[in-house]
Amino acid sequence: MVQRVTYRRRHAYATRSNVIRKLKKPGGGLTVHYVKKKTKGPQTPSGDHGRIHGVPRVAQVKYSSKHMAKNKKSVTRAYGGVLSAGAVRERITRAFLVEEQKIVKKVLKMQAGKK
């Protein structure tokens, strides 16, 4: 049979902000701990549904220098803590294709000039 516990706070409904974990105390008794909500975490500004991998999903205030070191807030790549890997890859690909397009135009113009 499951042992029952009661909420420790006034709020008595099972909502997202009122999630509990049952815990055994050293004496064998049962108590509850309240689970904090997971935040969305840092997002990319572009439209690739940007989760930035490698940066922890914590509350906004926890990103301050008081709570988290600088090296934990970013990733070691271009645009580390700002853009996701997919967004960076897309930018590089787009830049490469634009340059290729310019070269093709230049070659075609030179060939047309020779004729």
C-alpha distance (Angstrom), angle and dihedral (degrees) to the residues before:
residue distance angle dihedral
M1 . . .
V2 3.80 . .
Q3 3.78 116.0 .
R4 3.78 112.8 -126.1
V5 3.78 125.7 -132.1
T6 3.77 132.7 -173.2
Y7 3.77 129.4 -133.9
R8 3.81 113.8 -96.9
R9 3.81 95.0 -147.6
R10 3.80 130.2 60.1
H11 3.80 95.4 -105.2
A12 3.83 107.6 94.1
Y13 3.81 104.8 -179.6
A14 3.81 125.2 95.8
T15 3.81 97.0 -118.0
R16 3.81 130.2 150.6
S17 3.81 91.1 -96.8
N18 3.81 93.3 47.5
V19 3.81 102.6 57.3
I20 3.81 116.1 143.8
R21 3.82 136.8 -166.6
K22 3.77 119.9 -150.1
L23 3.81 114.1 -128.5
K24 3.77 133.3 -171.0
K25 3.78 114.0 -131.7
P26 3.82 121.5 -144.7
G27 3.81 91.7 -101.9
G28 3.79 90.9 56.5
G29 3.78 95.3 -102.2
L30 3.79 123.5 131.3
T31 3.78 125.1 -121.9
V32 3.80 137.4 165.9
H33 3.80 133.3 -118.5
Y34 3.77 121.2 -162.0
V35 3.81 114.8 -123.8
K36 3.80 116.4 -137.6
K37 3.80 118.0 -128.6
K38 3.80 118.5 -104.3
T39 3.79 111.2 -117.9
K40 3.77 127.2 -138.1
G41 3.79 90.8 -110.6
P42 3.80 126.6 -152.3
Q43 3.81 114.0 -25.4
T44 3.79 133.1 -162.0
P45 3.80 116.2 -111.6
S46 3.82 92.3 -133.7
G47 3.78 123.7 80.0
D48 3.82 102.5 -99.4
H49 3.83 92.9 104.5
G50 3.75 85.5 -103.1
R51 3.75 118.0 -140.4
I52 3.80 107.7 169.3
H53 3.80 104.8 -142.2
G54 3.79 117.2 -142.9
V55 3.80 95.8 31.5
P56 3.82 112.6 101.0
R57 3.81 120.7 -115.3
V58 3.78 101.9 -124.1
A59 3.80 135.2 140.1
Q60 3.81 116.5 -73.2
V61 3.82 94.6 -108.2
K62 3.82 91.0 55.8
Y63 3.84 90.2 66.9
S64 3.81 91.2 70.0
S65 3.80 118.3 110.6
K66 3.81 88.3 -110.2
H67 3.82 92.7 64.4
M68 3.81 106.6 26.6
A69 3.79 134.6 35.8
K70 3.81 119.5 -120.4
N71 3.81 94.2 -115.5
K72 3.82 91.0 56.9
K73 3.82 92.4 57.6
S74 3.80 98.3 61.7
V75 3.79 143.7 35.6
T76 3.81 126.0 -123.3
R77 3.80 101.6 -108.3
A78 3.79 136.2 82.4
Y79 3.83 109.4 -60.2
G80 3.83 86.7 9.9
G81 3.79 106.2 178.5
V82 3.81 95.3 18.1
L83 3.81 109.2 55.7
S84 3.79 130.1 33.3
A85 3.80 120.5 -117.8
G86 3.81 91.0 -105.0
A87 3.80 92.3 53.6
V88 3.83 92.1 49.4
R89 3.82 91.0 48.4
E90 3.81 90.4 50.2
R91 3.82 91.7 50.8
I92 3.81 92.4 50.0
T93 3.82 91.9 48.2
R94 3.80 92.1 48.3
A95 3.83 92.4 49.0
F96 3.82 90.8 49.1
L97 3.81 92.8 49.7
V98 3.82 91.7 48.6
E99 3.81 90.2 52.9
E100 3.81 91.2 47.8
Q101 3.82 89.6 50.8
K102 3.82 90.4 53.3
I103 3.82 91.5 51.0
V104 3.82 92.0 49.1
K105 3.82 90.9 50.6
K106 3.81 90.6 49.4
V107 3.82 92.7 50.4
L108 3.82 92.6 47.3
K109 3.82 90.6 49.4
M110 3.83 91.1 50.8
Q111 3.81 91.7 49.0
A112 3.80 91.1 49.5
G113 3.82 89.9 50.2
K114 3.81 93.2 52.8
K115 3.80 93.7 55.7
